C-alpha cells in the first residue's frame, strides 16, 4: 500500500457521503484548503486543530447541527463555508477566528448571531440568507458588522 505524502499536501477534497472523518486527517500539517462539502458529517475530529496553516474550510451541504468546536480553534481560517446545514447557533468563540474574511452561513436554522462576531474585524462578507434571524445583536453600530467599509452583509432577501 502507498501512503500519500502529508508533508506537501496543500489541498484535500472529500466530496462524498462520509458520515465521519478519521482523526489522521489532522496529520496533514501543510494543508491550506480542506473541502468536505456534499457529505453527511455531523461532527469533525478534534485532531483538525493541528491544521495550523488551514485557510479555507468548506463544510457546505452536510448535516451539522452546530459549528464543530474544533472549527473555533482553527485560527488561521480566512474562509469558512457552512451553508446548507442544520446549524442553530453560532457560539461566542467565533471571535477566535479573527482572520476570517468570508463567512457563509446561508440556509441554516440560525435565529440569532452573537455579539462576539464583531471581533472578526477582517470580515468582508457575511452571508446569513435564509435563516430565522429576526434581531441583530445590540452593540455599537460601528462594531457590529462593519469592521471593513467594503463588507457585504447578506441577510434575508427583500
N, C-alpha and C positions, 0 to 999 in steps of 0.2 A: 504494500500500500504506500502511496505517496502522501506526504504532508505538505500543505501549502505553506509558503514562507511568510509567516506572520510578521517578520521584521519589516517587509517592504509593502505589504498590502495597505493601500490607502482608501479604497472604496470597496464596500461589501454590500451586495444586494441579495436579499432573500425574499422575493415576492412569490410566496406560495400559499399554502393553507396551514401553516405551522400554528400549533397551539401553545408551544413553549420553545424556549431557546436554551442551548447548552451554556453552562457557566463559562466554558472555554472561550466563548466569544470575547470575553474580557481580556484575553491574552493578545488580541490584535492591537498592540500598543501604538502603532503608527496610523491607525485608522482615522480618517478625516471625515468620511461620509459613510453613514450606515442607513441603508434603505430597507425598511421592514414593512412596507405597505402591502395591502392585499393578503393579510394573514388572518389568523383568528386568535391573536395574542390577547391575553387578559392581564399579563404582568411581564416584567423584564427581570433578568437575573441581576442581583446586586453587584456581580463581578464587572458589570459595564462601567462602574465608576473608575476603573483602571484606564479607561479610554481618555487620557488627558489631552489628546490632540483633536478629539472629535469636534467638528464644527457644524455638521448637518445631521440631524436625526429625523427620519421620515417614518412616522407611525400611522399614516393615513389608512383608513379602511381596516381597522382591527376591531376588537371587542373590549377595549379598555373602558372601565367604569371610573377610573381615576388616572391621573398622571402618575405613572410609577415613581415611587420615592427616589429611585436611583437617578431619574432624569434631573431632579433638582440638584444633584451633585455633579452634573456634567457642566462645570463652569466655563468651559471653552466654547460651548454651543453658541452659534450665531443664528442658526436657522432651525426651527422646530415646527414640524408639520404634524398636527394631531386631528385633522378634520375627519369627519365620518367615523366617530367612535361613539361611546356612550358616557362620556365624561360628564360628571355632575358638579364638580368643583375644581377650582384651581387653588392650591394651598399657598399660604403666605410665603413659603420657601421659594416661590417663583423669583423672588428678589435676588436669590443666589445666581441667577442666570443673567448677570449684568452685561454680558457681551451680546445678548440677543438683539438682532436687527429685524428678524421676522418671526412672528408667532401666529400660526393659523390654527384656530380652534372652531372653525365653522362646522355646522351640522353635528353638534353635540347636545348635551342636555344641561348646559350651564344656566343657572338662574342669577348668579352674581359673579363679580370678579373682585379679587382682593385689592385693598389699597396698596399693598406691597408691590404690585405690578409697576407702580410709578418709579420704583427703584431701578427698573430696566431702562436706563437713560439712553441707551443706544438704539432702542426700538424704533424702527422706521415704518413697519407695517404690522398692524394688529387686526386680524380678521376674526370677528365674533358673529358673523352672519348665521342666521337660522339656529339660534339657541333660544332660551327662555328668559333672557336678561331684561328686567324691567327697570332697574335702577343702577346707576353708576356710583362708584364709591364717592363719599363726600370728603374730599380733600381739596386743597387749594387748586384751582383750575390749572395753574402753570405746572404743577407737579403731576397732575393726572395723566393724561395720555398725550402730552405734548413735549416730551423730552427733546425731540428734534423738530424743527419747524416744518420739515417736509414729510412728516409722518402721516400715513394713511390709517384712519381708523374706520373699519367697516363693521357696522352693526347690522341691524335688520334693514332690509330694503324698504324704501318708502312706498 
